[in-house]
Amino acid sequence: MEGHLKILSHKAFEPGNEDASAVTTASYADYPLLILSRKSQKEVARITADGNGDYRAVLPAGDYVLVAQRRARRHVSAKPQPFTVVSNQTVRVDMEIDTDHWRARSPQSVRPD
């Protein structure tokens, strides 16, 4: 299994934000991914994307789900990605994490004109 992690942050697009590079290559380590068995939902592996956002795991044939590890202090949204590994084949499973998901529903995120 291989894939690419894309970290979405709306901070880069907010007016007045001088730190437009809110997501750096070091940020990938802050968002570990878990591979769970689809049936029992037990952790099979924990992976971290490299500096380019790419990741890879060797797994036996079976049904799995890729999820973002929950963080107590971070508000993130990521849709679980179910996938199936077939012997001697590589399956691609990409993941997107929205780090500002909670702001979209927050009254503080609305700026008056």
N, CA, C and O atoms as a MOPAC input file, in Angstrom:
PM7 MOZYME 1SCF
protein

 N      0.84100 1    -1.15700 1     0.00000 1
 C      0.00000 1     0.00000 1     0.00000 1
 C      0.89400 1     1.22900 1     0.00000 1
 O      1.88500 1     1.30800 1     0.72600 1
 N      0.51200 1     2.18500 1    -0.83900 1
 C      1.23100 1     3.44500 1    -0.86800 1
 C      0.23700 1     4.56600 1    -1.09100 1
 O     -0.88400 1     4.33400 1    -1.54200 1
 N      0.65000 1     5.78100 1    -0.77300 1
 C     -0.24900 1     6.90600 1    -0.96400 1
 C      0.42500 1     8.22100 1    -0.67600 1
 O      1.63200 1     8.29800 1    -0.44500 1
 N     -0.40100 1     9.26400 1    -0.69700 1
 C      0.09100 1    10.62600 1    -0.47400 1
 C     -0.83900 1    11.33600 1     0.50800 1
 O     -2.06200 1    11.26700 1     0.38000 1
 N     -0.24900 1    12.01400 1     1.48500 1
 C     -1.00000 1    12.78200 1     2.46400 1
 C     -1.01500 1    14.24100 1     2.03800 1
 O      0.02900 1    14.84500 1     1.79000 1
 N     -2.22100 1    14.79600 1     1.95900 1
 C     -2.38000 1    16.21300 1     1.63600 1
 C     -3.00100 1    16.88200 1     2.85600 1
 O     -4.09200 1    16.51000 1     3.28800 1
 N     -2.30200 1    17.87100 1     3.40900 1
 C     -2.78200 1    18.59400 1     4.57600 1
 C     -3.36200 1    19.91700 1     4.09400 1
 O     -2.65200 1    20.75300 1     3.53500 1
 N     -4.65900 1    20.09400 1     4.31800 1
 C     -5.34600 1    21.31100 1     3.89400 1
 C     -5.43200 1    22.27000 1     5.07000 1
 O     -5.86900 1    21.89500 1     6.15800 1
 N     -5.01000 1    23.51300 1     4.84300 1
 C     -5.10000 1    24.53100 1     5.88000 1
 C     -5.54200 1    25.83000 1     5.22800 1
 O     -4.90100 1    26.32200 1     4.30000 1
 N     -6.63100 1    26.37200 1     5.71900 1
 C     -7.15100 1    27.62400 1     5.16300 1
 C     -6.40900 1    28.82600 1     5.70500 1
 O     -6.61100 1    29.93900 1     5.22200 1
 N     -5.55900 1    28.63200 1     6.69000 1
 C     -4.78300 1    29.73200 1     7.25300 1
 C     -3.93600 1    30.40800 1     6.17500 1
 O     -3.73000 1    31.62100 1     6.21100 1
 N     -3.46100 1    29.63900 1     5.24100 1
 C     -2.60800 1    30.19700 1     4.19700 1
 C     -3.35300 1    31.20200 1     3.33900 1
 O     -2.72900 1    32.02900 1     2.67400 1
 N     -4.68700 1    31.14500 1     3.34200 1
 C     -5.47000 1    32.01000 1     2.47100 1
 C     -6.13100 1    33.16700 1     3.20800 1
 O     -6.81500 1    33.97700 1     2.58100 1
 N     -5.94300 1    33.26600 1     4.52600 1
 C     -6.55500 1    34.34000 1     5.28100 1
 C     -5.78100 1    35.62800 1     5.05800 1
 O     -4.55000 1    35.62600 1     5.10700 1
 N     -6.49900 1    36.75000 1     4.80900 1
 C     -5.81200 1    38.04100 1     4.64800 1
 C     -5.03200 1    38.39000 1     5.90900 1
 O     -5.49300 1    38.15600 1     7.02600 1
 N     -3.85900 1    38.94600 1     5.71600 1
 C     -3.03600 1    39.34700 1     6.84500 1
 C     -2.20000 1    38.23400 1     7.44100 1
 O     -1.47800 1    38.45900 1     8.41200 1
 N     -2.28200 1    37.04000 1     6.88100 1
 C     -1.49000 1    35.93100 1     7.41200 1
 C     -0.13900 1    35.92600 1     6.70200 1
 O     -0.02400 1    35.50900 1     5.55000 1
 N      0.86600 1    36.39500 1     7.41100 1
 C      2.20200 1    36.46500 1     6.81800 1
 C      2.85200 1    35.10000 1     6.68600 1
 O      3.77700 1    34.92300 1     5.89300 1
 N      2.37200 1    34.12900 1     7.46300 1
 C      2.94100 1    32.77900 1     7.41400 1
 C      2.15500 1    31.93100 1     6.42500 1
 O      1.42500 1    31.02400 1     6.82500 1
 N      2.29900 1    32.21900 1     5.13900 1
 C      1.54200 1    31.52400 1     4.09600 1
 C      1.94800 1    30.06800 1     3.95900 1
 O      1.22100 1    29.27200 1     3.36500 1
 N      3.10700 1    29.71400 1     4.50500 1
 C      3.52800 1    28.31600 1     4.43100 1
 C      3.15100 1    27.61400 1     5.73200 1
 O      4.01000 1    27.05600 1     6.41500 1
 N      1.87000 1    27.64500 1     6.07100 1
 C      1.37800 1    27.06400 1     7.32800 1
 C      1.65400 1    25.57000 1     7.40500 1
 O      1.85900 1    25.03200 1     8.49300 1
 N      1.66100 1    24.89700 1     6.26400 1
 C      1.94200 1    23.46100 1     6.25000 1
 C      3.32600 1    23.26400 1     5.64600 1
 O      3.53600 1    23.50300 1     4.45700 1
 N      4.25600 1    22.83200 1     6.46900 1
 C      5.61300 1    22.59300 1     6.00100 1
 C      5.85800 1    21.09600 1     5.95900 1
 O      5.02900 1    20.30600 1     6.41000 1
 N      6.99100 1    20.71600 1     5.42000 1
 C      7.29200 1    19.29200 1     5.36000 1
 C      7.40600 1    18.69900 1     6.75600 1
 O      7.12200 1    17.51600 1     6.94300 1
 N      7.81100 1    19.48500 1     7.72900 1
 C      7.89200 1    18.98300 1     9.10000 1
 C      6.50500 1    18.68500 1     9.65600 1
 O      6.37600 1    17.89900 1    10.59500 1
 N      5.48000 1    19.28900 1     9.10200 1
 C      4.11500 1    19.08900 1     9.58200 1
 C      3.61700 1    17.67000 1     9.36300 1
 O      2.74300 1    17.22100 1    10.10500 1
 N      4.12800 1    16.95400 1     8.38900 1
 C      3.64900 1    15.59700 1     8.12100 1
 C      3.80900 1    14.69600 1     9.34600 1
 O      2.96500 1    13.83500 1     9.59500 1
 N      4.87100 1    14.88600 1    10.10000 1
 C      5.10000 1    14.07200 1    11.29100 1
 C      4.03600 1    14.32800 1    12.35800 1
 O      3.81900 1    13.48800 1    13.23100 1
 N      3.37400 1    15.48400 1    12.29300 1
 C      2.32600 1    15.82300 1    13.25800 1
 C      1.01200 1    15.11500 1    12.97500 1
 O      0.08600 1    15.19100 1    13.78300 1
 N      0.91200 1    14.43500 1    11.85100 1
 C     -0.33700 1    13.78500 1    11.44600 1
 C     -0.10600 1    12.31800 1    11.10000 1
 O     -0.17300 1    11.93600 1     9.93200 1
 N      0.16600 1    11.49000 1    12.11700 1
 C      0.35400 1    10.05700 1    11.83800 1
 C     -0.95100 1     9.41800 1    11.35700 1
 O     -2.04700 1     9.84700 1    11.72100 1
 N     -0.80200 1     8.40000 1    10.54400 1
 C     -1.94400 1     7.67800 1     9.98900 1
 C     -1.97300 1     6.27700 1    10.58400 1
 O     -0.93000 1     5.68800 1    10.86600 1
 N     -3.16600 1     5.75800 1    10.76800 1
 C     -3.33300 1     4.41000 1    11.28600 1
 C     -3.98300 1     3.53700 1    10.23400 1
 O     -4.88300 1     3.97100 1     9.51500 1
 N     -3.51900 1     2.30400 1    10.14900 1
 C     -4.15600 1     1.31000 1     9.30000 1
 C     -4.87400 1     0.35400 1    10.24600 1
 O     -4.25700 1    -0.27100 1    11.10800 1
 N     -6.18400 1     0.25300 1    10.06900 1
 C     -7.01100 1    -0.61600 1    10.90000 1
 C     -7.53100 1    -1.77700 1    10.06900 1
 O     -7.76100 1    -1.63900 1     8.86800 1
 N     -7.71400 1    -2.91300 1    10.71100 1
 C     -8.38200 1    -4.01000 1    10.00800 1
 C     -9.84500 1    -3.57300 1     9.85000 1
 O    -10.43600 1    -3.03700 1    10.78700 1
 N    -10.41400 1    -3.79600 1     8.69000 1
 C    -11.76500 1    -3.31200 1     8.42300 1
 C    -12.79900 1    -4.00900 1     9.30600 1
 O    -13.74700 1    -3.38000 1     9.77600 1
 N    -12.61500 1    -5.29700 1     9.52700 1
 C    -13.61500 1    -6.06100 1    10.27100 1
 C    -13.58000 1    -5.75400 1    11.77200 1
 O    -14.61600 1    -5.44000 1    12.35800 1
 N    -12.41400 1    -5.84100 1    12.39400 1
 C    -12.32800 1    -5.67500 1    13.84700 1
 C    -11.97500 1    -4.24900 1    14.28200 1
 O    -12.07200 1    -3.91800 1    15.46300 1
 N    -11.56100 1    -3.40100 1    13.31900 1
 C    -11.15500 1    -2.02000 1    13.61000 1
 C     -9.96000 1    -1.95100 1    14.56900 1
 O     -9.78900 1    -0.96300 1    15.28400 1
 N     -9.14300 1    -2.99800 1    14.58000 1
 C     -7.93100 1    -3.00800 1    15.40200 1
 C     -6.77100 1    -2.44200 1    14.60400 1
 O     -6.68800 1    -2.62100 1    13.38900 1
 N     -5.87400 1    -1.75600 1    15.30400 1
 C     -4.71300 1    -1.15300 1    14.65300 1
 C     -3.77100 1    -2.23500 1    14.13100 1
 O     -3.37600 1    -3.14300 1    14.86100 1
 N     -3.41900 1    -2.11600 1    12.84600 1
 C     -2.50100 1    -3.04700 1    12.19900 1
 C     -1.13500 1    -2.39900 1    12.03200 1
 O     -0.10400 1    -3.05300 1    12.18800 1
 N     -1.13500 1    -1.09900 1    11.71200 1
 C      0.11900 1    -0.37700 1    11.50600 1
 C     -0.10100 1     1.10800 1    11.73900 1
 O     -1.21200 1     1.62500 1    11.62700 1
 N      0.99600 1     1.77200 1    12.06600 1
 C      0.99800 1     3.23300 1    12.23300 1
 C      2.06400 1     3.75800 1    11.27700 1
 O      3.20600 1     3.30000 1    11.31100 1
 N      1.70300 1     4.70700 1    10.43100 1
 C      2.64300 1     5.20800 1     9.43700 1
 C      2.69700 1     6.73600 1     9.48400 1
 O      1.74300 1     7.39400 1     9.90000 1
 N      3.82500 1     7.28100 1     9.05100 1
 C      4.02000 1     8.71900 1     8.96700 1
 C      4.51800 1     9.03500 1     7.56400 1
 O      5.40200 1     8.35900 1     7.03800 1
 N      3.94600 1    10.06100 1     6.97100 1
 C      4.37600 1    10.46900 1     5.63500 1
 C      5.78600 1    11.05600 1     5.69400 1
 O      6.18900 1    11.63600 1     6.70100 1
 N      6.52300 1    10.89300 1     4.59900 1
 C      7.86700 1    11.47300 1     4.52400 1
 C      7.76300 1    12.97700 1     4.23200 1
 O      6.66100 1    13.52500 1     4.20500 1
 N      8.86600 1    13.62300 1     4.02100 1
 C      8.91000 1    15.06700 1     3.78900 1
 C      8.15800 1    15.53800 1     2.56300 1
 O      7.87600 1    16.73000 1     2.43400 1
 N      7.82600 1    14.62800 1     1.66000 1
 C      7.04900 1    14.97100 1     0.46600 1
 C      5.57200 1    14.62400 1     0.62700 1
 O      4.76500 1    14.88800 1    -0.26500 1
 N      5.22600 1    14.03200 1     1.76300 1
 C      3.83800 1    13.63500 1     1.99500 1
 C      3.53300 1    12.22000 1     1.54200 1
 O      2.37700 1    11.79700 1     1.57500 1
 N      4.54500 1    11.48600 1     1.12100 1
 C      4.33500 1    10.11900 1     0.63900 1
 C      4.50900 1     9.11400 1     1.76800 1
 O      5.29400 1     9.33300 1     2.69000 1
 N      3.77700 1     8.01700 1     1.69000 1
 C      3.89100 1     6.95400 1     2.68300 1
 C      3.71800 1     5.60800 1     2.00700 1
 O      3.18900 1     5.50000 1     0.90100 1
 N      4.18500 1     4.57700 1     2.71600 1
 C      4.14100 1     3.21000 1     2.18600 1
 C      4.10500 1     2.23800 1     3.36100 1
 O      4.73200 1     2.46800 1     4.39500 1
 N      3.36200 1     1.15200 1     3.18400 1
 C      3.31500 1     0.09400 1     4.19100 1
 C      3.17300 1    -1.24000 1     3.48700 1
 O      2.45800 1    -1.35300 1     2.49200 1
 N      3.85800 1    -2.25300 1     4.00500 1
 C      3.74100 1    -3.61100 1     3.48100 1
 C      2.73200 1    -4.33700 1     4.36500 1
 O      2.91000 1    -4.44800 1     5.57800 1
 N      1.67300 1    -4.82800 1     3.73200 1
 C      0.58400 1    -5.48000 1     4.46900 1
 C      0.22500 1    -6.80600 1     3.82000 1
 O      0.36400 1    -6.96500 1     2.60800 1
 N     -0.23300 1    -7.75100 1     4.61800 1
 C     -0.73700 1    -8.98900 1     4.02500 1
 C     -2.07500 1    -8.72800 1     3.33100 1
 O     -2.74100 1    -7.72900 1     3.60300 1
 N     -2.45100 1    -9.61700 1     2.45200 1
 C     -3.73500 1    -9.47800 1     1.76000 1
 C     -4.85100 1    -9.34100 1     2.79500 1
 O     -4.83500 1   -10.00600 1     3.83100 1
 N     -5.81500 1    -8.47500 1     2.50400 1
 C     -6.92200 1    -8.27900 1     3.43300 1
 C     -7.61500 1    -6.95200 1     3.22100 1
 O     -7.24600 1    -6.17500 1     2.34000 1
 N     -8.62800 1    -6.70100 1     4.04200 1
 C     -9.41800 1    -5.47200 1     3.97800 1
 C     -9.02900 1    -4.56100 1     5.13300 1
 O     -8.96300 1    -4.99200 1     6.28400 1
 N     -8.77000 1    -3.29500 1     4.81200 1
 C     -8.26700 1    -2.33800 1     5.79100 1
 C     -8.98700 1    -0.99300 1     5.65000 1
 O     -9.75500 1    -0.75800 1     4.71800 1
 N     -8.69600 1    -0.11600 1     6.63300 1
 C     -9.17200 1     1.26600 1     6.59000 1
 C     -8.00700 1     2.14200 1     7.03300 1
 O     -7.37900 1     1.88300 1     8.05900 1
 N     -7.72500 1     3.18500 1     6.24500 1
 C     -6.70500 1     4.16700 1     6.60600 1
 C     -7.41200 1     5.34600 1     7.26300 1
 O     -8.34500 1     5.91600 1     6.69700 1
 N     -6.95900 1     5.70900 1     8.46800 1
 C     -7.57100 1     6.81600 1     9.20900 1
 C     -6.47300 1     7.72600 1     9.75100 1
 O     -5.33200 1     7.30300 1     9.93400 1
 N     -6.83700 1     8.98200 1    10.00300 1
 C     -5.92500 1     9.91500 1    10.65600 1
 C     -6.02100 1     9.68500 1    12.15600 1
 O     -7.11700 1     9.53700 1    12.69600 1
 N     -4.88400 1     9.65400 1    12.82300 1
 C     -4.89300 1     9.46400 1    14.27200 1
 C     -5.53800 1    10.67500 1    14.92900 1
 O     -5.21900 1    11.81500 1    14.59000 1
 N     -6.43100 1    10.43500 1    15.85400 1
 C     -7.09800 1    11.53300 1    16.56700 1
 C     -6.10700 1    12.18800 1    17.51700 1
 O     -5.30500 1    11.52100 1    18.17000 1
 N     -6.18600 1    13.51100 1    17.57500 1
 C     -5.32700 1    14.29500 1    18.45700 1
 C     -6.18600 1    15.07000 1    19.43000 1
 O     -7.19100 1    15.66000 1    19.03300 1
 N     -5.81500 1    15.07900 1    20.68500 1
 C     -6.61500 1    15.75200 1    21.70900 1
 C     -6.65500 1    17.26300 1    21.50400 1
 O     -7.70400 1    17.87800 1    21.69900 1
 N     -5.56100 1    17.86100 1    21.12300 1
 C     -5.50400 1    19.32000 1    21.01400 1
 C     -5.67000 1    19.84700 1    19.60300 1
 O     -5.70800 1    21.06100 1    19.40400 1
 N     -5.76700 1    18.99200 1    18.64700 1
 C     -5.88000 1    19.43800 1    17.25500 1
 C     -7.24400 1    19.08500 1    16.70900 1
 O     -7.75300 1    17.98600 1    16.93100 1
 N     -7.82500 1    20.01700 1    16.00100 1
 C     -9.12100 1    19.79000 1    15.37900 1
 C     -8.88100 1    19.48800 1    13.90700 1
 O     -8.56300 1    20.38500 1    13.12700 1
 N     -9.03200 1    18.24000 1    13.53600 1
 C     -8.80300 1    17.82800 1    12.16100 1
 C     -9.98200 1    17.00500 1    11.66700 1
 O    -10.70000 1    16.37100 1    12.44100 1
 N    -10.15300 1    17.03800 1    10.36800 1
 C    -11.18400 1    16.23100 1     9.73800 1
 C    -10.53700 1    15.44500 1     8.61100 1
 O     -9.82200 1    16.00500 1     7.78000 1
 N    -10.79100 1    14.15800 1     8.59000 1
 C    -10.26400 1    13.29400 1     7.53600 1
 C    -11.23800 1    12.14300 1     7.34900 1
 O    -11.65000 1    11.50000 1     8.31500 1
 N    -11.59800 1    11.89100 1     6.11300 1
 C    -12.52600 1    10.80600 1     5.80400 1
 C    -11.76300 1     9.47800 1     5.80100 1
 O    -10.75800 1     9.35000 1     5.10200 1
 N    -12.22400 1     8.49300 1     6.57100 1
 C    -11.57800 1     7.17000 1     6.54000 1
 C    -11.56400 1     6.60800 1     5.11900 1
 O    -12.53500 1     6.75000 1     4.37500 1
 N    -10.45600 1     5.97200 1     4.75400 1
 C    -10.28200 1     5.44200 1     3.40000 1
 C    -10.20600 1     3.91700 1     3.44100 1
 O     -9.15300 1     3.36000 1     3.75100 1
 N    -11.31800 1     3.23000 1     3.12800 1
 C    -11.26200 1     1.76200 1     3.07700 1
 C    -10.49100 1     1.29600 1     1.83200 1
 O    -10.55300 1     1.92800 1     0.77700 1
 N     -9.76800 1     0.18700 1     1.97500 1
 C     -9.03700 1    -0.36400 1     0.82900 1
 C     -8.80600 1    -1.84900 1     1.03800 1
 O     -8.90500 1    -2.36300 1     2.15200 1
 N     -8.49400 1    -2.52900 1    -0.06600 1
 C     -8.23300 1    -3.96400 1    -0.03900 1
 C     -6.85700 1    -4.22200 1    -0.63300 1
 O     -6.52200 1    -3.70100 1    -1.69700 1
 N     -6.06600 1    -5.02700 1     0.05900 1
 C     -4.75500 1    -5.42700 1    -0.43200 1
 C     -4.88400 1    -6.82600 1    -1.02500 1
 O     -5.40100 1    -7.74400 1    -0.38900 1
 N     -4.40300 1    -6.96500 1    -2.25200 1
 C     -4.37500 1    -8.24900 1    -2.94800 1
 C     -2.91000 1    -8.67700 1    -3.02700 1
 O     -2.03500 1    -7.83900 1    -3.24700 1
 N     -2.63400 1    -9.96300 1    -2.85100 1
 C     -1.26000 1   -10.46900 1    -2.90300 1
 C     -0.52200 1   -10.00500 1    -4.14400 1
 O     -1.05800 1   -10.02700 1    -5.25200 1
 N      0.72600 1    -9.58200 1    -3.93500 1
 C      1.64300 1    -9.18200 1    -5.00500 1
 C      1.14300 1    -7.99500 1    -5.81800 1
 O      1.51400 1    -7.85400 1    -6.98300 1
 N      0.31000 1    -7.13900 1    -5.23000 1
 C     -0.14700 1    -5.92200 1    -5.89900 1
 C     -0.01900 1    -4.74100 1    -4.94800 1
 O     -0.13800 1    -4.89300 1    -3.73200 1
 N      0.22400 1    -3.57000 1    -5.51100 1
 C      0.29700 1    -2.35100 1    -4.71800 1
 C     -0.99200 1    -1.57500 1    -4.92600 1
 O     -1.40300 1    -1.31800 1    -6.05800 1
 N     -1.62500 1    -1.20600 1    -3.81900 1
 C     -2.84700 1    -0.42100 1    -3.88700 1
 C     -2.50300 1     1.00400 1    -3.44100 1
 O     -1.73400 1     1.20100 1    -2.50100 1
 N     -3.08400 1     1.99400 1    -4.12900 1
 C     -2.84000 1     3.39900 1    -3.79700 1
 C     -4.01700 1     3.92600 1    -2.98000 1
 O     -5.17800 1     3.80000 1    -3.37000 1
 N     -3.67900 1     4.52000 1    -1.83000 1
 C     -4.68900 1     5.08200 1    -0.94400 1
 C     -4.20200 1     6.45600 1    -0.49100 1
 O     -3.30700 1     6.55200 1     0.34800 1
 N     -4.78100 1     7.50800 1    -1.03700 1
 C     -4.40400 1     8.87400 1    -0.67600 1
 C     -5.29400 1     9.37100 1     0.46000 1
 O     -6.42200 1     8.90500 1     0.62400 1
 N     -4.78300 1    10.31500 1     1.23800 1
 C     -5.52500 1    10.84600 1     2.38500 1
 C     -5.41700 1    12.36400 1     2.38400 1
 O     -4.34600 1    12.92100 1     2.14500 1
 N     -6.55100 1    13.03300 1     2.65700 1
 C     -6.57800 1    14.48200 1     2.84900 1
 C     -7.01100 1    14.76900 1     4.27700 1
 O     -7.98100 1    14.19300 1     4.77000 1
 N     -6.28500 1    15.66200 1     4.93500 1
 C     -6.61700 1    16.07900 1     6.29300 1
 C     -6.89000 1    17.57700 1     6.25400 1
 O     -6.07200 1    18.35700 1     5.76700 1
 N     -8.05200 1    17.96800 1     6.77400 1
 C     -8.41200 1    19.38500 1     6.85900 1
 C     -8.14600 1    19.83100 1     8.28700 1
 O     -8.84600 1    19.41600 1     9.21100 1
 N     -7.13600 1    20.67600 1     8.47100 1
 C     -6.75000 1    21.10300 1     9.81900 1
 C     -7.63000 1    22.22400 1    10.35100 1
 O     -7.55500 1    22.53900 1    11.53800 1
 N     -8.45400 1    22.83300 1     9.51800 1
 C     -9.30100 1    23.94500 1     9.95200 1
 C    -10.76800 1    23.58700 1     9.90800 1
 O    -11.61400 1    24.47900 1     9.85700 1
 N    -11.09600 1    22.30500 1     9.92600 1
 C    -12.47300 1    21.84800 1     9.80700 1
 C    -13.39100 1    22.50800 1    10.83200 1
 O    -14.51200 1    22.88600 1    10.49300 1
 N    -12.95000 1    22.65200 1    12.05300 1
 C    -13.78000 1    23.21200 1    13.12000 1
 C    -14.07500 1    24.67700 1    12.89300 1
 O    -15.10600 1    25.16000 1    13.36000 1
 N    -13.21600 1    25.41000 1    12.19600 1
 C    -13.41700 1    26.84200 1    11.97600 1
 C    -14.58500 1    27.13800 1    11.05200 1
 O    -15.22700 1    28.18200 1    11.16900 1
 N    -14.86100 1    26.22800 1    10.14100 1
 C    -15.93500 1    26.46300 1     9.17700 1
 C    -17.28100 1    26.63200 1     9.87800 1
 O    -18.16400 1    27.30800 1     9.35000 1
 N    -17.45300 1    26.03400 1    11.05100 1
 C    -18.71700 1    26.12100 1    11.77600 1
 C    -18.64100 1    27.09500 1    12.95200 1
 O    -19.60800 1    27.25200 1    13.69700 1
 N    -17.50400 1    27.73700 1    13.11300 1
 C    -17.30700 1    28.62300 1    14.24500 1
 C    -17.74800 1    30.04400 1    13.91200 1
 O    -17.39600 1    30.54800 1    12.84500 1
 N    -18.51100 1    30.71600 1    14.79200 1
 C    -18.89700 1    32.10500 1    14.52900 1
 C    -17.69200 1    33.03200 1    14.41800 1
 O    -17.77000 1    34.07100 1    13.76300 1
 N    -16.57600 1    32.66600 1    15.05500 1
 C    -15.38800 1    33.49000 1    14.97300 1
 C    -14.74700 1    33.46500 1    13.58900 1
 O    -13.91300 1    34.31300 1    13.27000 1
 N    -15.13900 1    32.49000 1    12.76900 1
 C    -14.52700 1    32.39700 1    11.44300 1
 C    -15.17000 1    33.36300 1    10.44900 1
 O    -14.65700 1    33.54300 1     9.34500 1
 N    -16.28700 1    33.98500 1    10.82900 1
 C    -16.97100 1    34.91400 1     9.93200 1
 C    -16.46600 1    36.31700 1    10.22800 1
 O    -16.52300 1    36.79100 1    11.36300 1
 N    -15.96700 1    36.97700 1     9.17300 1
 C    -15.45000 1    38.33500 1     9.34600 1
 C    -16.44800 1    39.32900 1     8.77900 1
 O    -16.87800 1    39.16800 1     7.63700 1
 N    -16.83400 1    40.35400 1     9.53600 1
 C    -17.76000 1    41.35300 1     9.01300 1
 C    -17.10600 1    42.19100 1     7.93000 1
 O    -15.89500 1    42.41100 1     7.96000 1
 N    -17.89300 1    42.65700 1     6.98000 1
 C    -17.35900 1    43.50600 1     5.88200 1
 C    -17.27200 1    44.94400 1     6.30700 1
 O    -16.85000 1    45.79500 1     5.52400 1

